[in-house]
Amino acid sequence: MSYFKRAQDAIIQNSLEFGNITTNSLQQFSCKNGEIAGWSLKYLGSLAISQVYNCSTGTPVLIGNVSVLPGIDLTGGYFSSGCFPDGSPLDSATKYYKVDYV
C-alpha cells in the first residue's frame, strides 16, 4: 500500500537536507514510524525517476520507482513520511520537505 497527498494538502513537518545530490547517489531520511526511506535519482533518456529504497535494515532494498516532479513525493508514498522537493533534485537551490502521512 502507498500513501498519497497532493502538495497543496501536505503539512510540512521538517525541512530535509541532503549532501551533494547526483545521479546514482542514495539520499536517506528517518520517517515518522521509524522507517528509514531512501531515494536515488536516475535518468531514462530525458525522463527522471526516483528509485525508492527501504534502508531500515542498514542494507538498501529497492522497492519501487516514481517519476520526479516538483511537489511529488520522491519516495512514492511507500513510507509513513515522504520527501517533497520544490524543484529539480539536481538544482542546488532545491529545498526538500518532510511530510508525514500518518
PyMOL commands that set and color helices and strands:
alter all, ss='L'
color gray80, all
select helices_A, chain A and resi 7-9
alter helices_A, ss='H'
color red, helices_A
select strands_A, chain A and resi 12-16+26-30+36-44+47-54+61-67+81-85+96-100
alter strands_A, ss='S'
color yellow, strands_A
deselect
rebuild
show_as cartoon
